Amino acid sequence: MLDLTGKVVLVTGGSRGIGAATVRTLAAVGASVIVHYGRSEQQARSLVEEVGGEERAAALGADLAQPGAGAALFREAVAWRGRVDVLVNNAGIAPTVTVDDPDEAWADTWAQTLQVNLVAVADLCREAVRHFRTRGGGTIINVASRAAFRGDNPDAMHYAASKGGVIALTRSIARGYAREGILAYAVAPGWVRTDMAEGYLREHAADLARDIPMGDVVPPEEVAHTIAFLASELARHMTGATLDLNGASYVR
C-alpha cells in the first residue's frame, strides 16, 4: 500500500473533478494536501473538512489566468507548512474557438488557454524546482492530455497545443534536474468522467463508446491513483515519462 505520510502536496484545480479525486486519494494515504481553487472556494473548503480539516489540508485561491499568480500560489503553499514536497499541476481550461471565429475571439482564447494551461504551469514548476533545490529534491506531476499526442478537434487546437507544451516542459525538467533529486512526470488522460465534462459525454456517448476500446471514459479516481503512485517515489527512474489513461483510444 502507498504511504505518503509526512508529504506535503500542492494540487492545483483541487476543488473539482480530477483534482478533488486526487486530494481525497492523497489524503487517504497520509499526505497533507493544499487544495488550490479558482472560483470554487466553497467546494475547496468543504473538501478540506472532508479529508480531515485544517490539520490535514488547506484551501488556497488563485486565478491562474493572471500573470504571476502561479508563482505567488506556490510561495503561499510553502508558507503553510514551510515546505512542499510534491506539486501536482492539474488546473486547466478548455474553451472552444475555431478558425472561423472573429480574430479577437481567436486571439483571446489562445492567450487565455496558454496562460492557464502552460505559462502558469511553467511558473509553478519554476518555483518548485528552486524550492526543491534547497531540500535535496522533490516531485512534479503535470496533468497533460491524450490531445498532446494525437491532437484534438478543430475547435480545441489551442488546448492540444497547450498540453503538448506541458509534455515538453515535463521532459525538460526531468532531464535537466534529475541529478538534483527533482523528478518530473506527466499523466495524459483521455476523456474523464467529471462534472465539467458530463454534458459533452452524454451528448456524444455513442461516438465515445465506438472510439474507446474499453467502452467507457476514465473515472477520475484512476487518474488520482496514478498521481498518488508517482508521488510515492516508488518508480524514481520513471522520471520524464508520461502515463496514458485513455481506455486504449490512443496507444503510443
N, C-alpha and C positions, 0 to 999 in steps of 0.2 A: 504493500500500500504506500502511496505517496505520502510524504511528511514534509510540509513546508513550515513547520513550527519555527518561529523566530524570523521568518522572512517578511519584509515589508514590501508590498506590491502596489504600484500605481496602475489603475485600469482606467484608461480614457474611454469616454462613452459608456461608463459603467452602470448607468441607471436603467438601461433597457436592453432588450434583445440579447445578442451575444455577450455584451458587456455584463449585464446583470447575471446571466448564467455563469459567466467566468468568476464574478465576485463570489457567488454562492459556492462554487466548486473550490476556489482557493481558500475561502474561509473554512470550509468543511475539512480541509486537510491541514489546518493550523496557521495559515498566513494571516497577517494583519493587512487590511486592504484599504486603500484610498480610492473612493468612488468618485471619479470625475463626472460632472454632468454639464450639459449646455443649458437647456431650458427646463429639464425635468427635475427641478430641485426636490419637490415633494417625493417623487419616486426614489430619488437617491437617498433621501433621509429615511424613508421607510425601509429601504434595503439595508441601510446601516443598522437599524434597530433589529431587523430580521436576523442578521448574521452575528449579533452579539453586542450591539450598542457601541458606544464611544471607546470602550476598552479594546475593541477588535477592529473598528473601522471608522473612517471619517469621510464626509462628503465635501468635495471642493468644486466650486463652479468656475467655469472659464469659457469664454466664447472663442473657440479656436479659429473662427473666421477673421478675427482681429490679429493683425501682425504683432508678434511678440507675446501673444497670450500663452503659447505652448511653453516657452522658456519660463515665464512667470509661474505657470502652473507647476512645473517640475520643482522650482525652488520652494514654492509653498508646500508641496508634498514632502520635500525633505525636512522642512521645519516641523512637521507633525511628530515624527519620532527621531529626528536627527539623521535619518538616512532613508534611502530607497534601495532595495536590493534587486528588484525586478520592475521593468517598465513594460506594460502591455499597451501598445498603441492600437486601440480598437475603434476609436471615434472616426466616423466618416459620413459623408453625404453623397447622395446620388440624384441630383436634379436632372431633368432631361432638357435637351436642346438639339435641334437639327441644323443641318447646313442651310435649310430654307427659312429659318427664323431670322428676325432682324439682326443686324450687326451688333447692336448694343446688347441684346439678349445673349447672343453667342459669346461675346467677349466677357460679359459679366459672369455667365455660367462657368466658363472655363477658368476664369480667375478665382472665383469662389471655391470651385471644386479643388483646384490645385492648392489653394491656400489651406483648406481644411485637411484634405487627404494626403498631401505631400509636404508642403512647407512647414506646417505645424508639427507634423511627424518628425521632419528633419530637425526642427528646433528642439523638440523633446529629446530626440536621440543625442543631439549635441550636448545638451545639459547632462544627460545620463552618462555619456562617455566621460565627460570631465569629472562628474561626481564619482563614477566607478573607479577612475584612476586613483583617487585618494583612498580607496577602500580595498584595493587589490583585485577588483573585478566586479562583475555584475552581469545581468542578463537583460536583453532587449528582445521582445517578441512583437512583431508587427503583423497586424491582420491585413492581408492583401486581398486577392480575389482570383478566382479562375479566369476572370476577364483579363488579368495581366498577361496571360499566356495565349489564350485563344481569341482575344478581342471581345467586343461586345456589340450590341445592336447599334445602328447608326445614330440613335438619339442618346447614346451613352459612351461615345468615343472618348470624351473627356474623363469619364470615370475610369475606363480601361487604361488610359494613359497615366492617370494619377497612380493607379495601383501597380502599373509597370515600373513607375519610378520608385515606389516603395520596395519592390523586389530588388532593384539595382542598389538602392540605399542600404538595404539589409545585407546584401552580399559584400558591399564595400566595407561596411563596419566590421563584419566578421573577418574579412581578410586583413583589414588594417589594424585591428586591436586585439586579436586572439592572444598574442604574446603577453598582453597585459591582463589577461584573465577576463576579458569582456567578450561575452557570447552574444550572437545575434541570430535570430531565426525568424522565419515568416510562416504563417499559415494562410492557405488560399482556398477558402470555401467557394462552392458554387452558391446556388440559392439556399438560403437558410430560413427556416420557419420562425419568423419573428412577427411581432405586431405590425412593424413598418412595412413588411413585405406581404402581409396576409391578403390584401386586396388584389394585388397582382397575381398571387399564387392561385386564388380562387378563379380569377378570370381566365387564366391560362393553364389550368390544371391538366387538361388533356394533352396539350403540347409539351408540357414539362414531363409528364409521365412517359411520353414517347422519347424524349430527349435524354432522360436519365435511366440507364440500365437497371438501377436498383428500384426505380419506380416511384421514388419519393425524394423530397428535398431534405437537406441536412437539418437534424434537430440542433438547436443552439448548444445543448449540453455536450454534444460530441466535439464541437469546436472548443468548448470550455475545458473538456477533459484533455484535449491535445495541448492546449496552452498550459494547463497545470503540469503535464508531463514535461514539457520543455522548461518550465520554471524550476523543476526539481533538480536540474543539472545531472540527471541520470544518463544523459547522452551528450556529454560536452563536445565530443568530436563530431557531432552533427552540426556544429555551428556553421552558419551560412546556408543551411538547407531550407527548402520550402516544403511544407507538408500539405498535401492536397486533400480536401474533403468535398467531394462532388458526386458521389454515387457512380463513379466511372463515366460521367458525362464528358469529361476531358481527361485523357491519360497521357502523360508525358513520357 
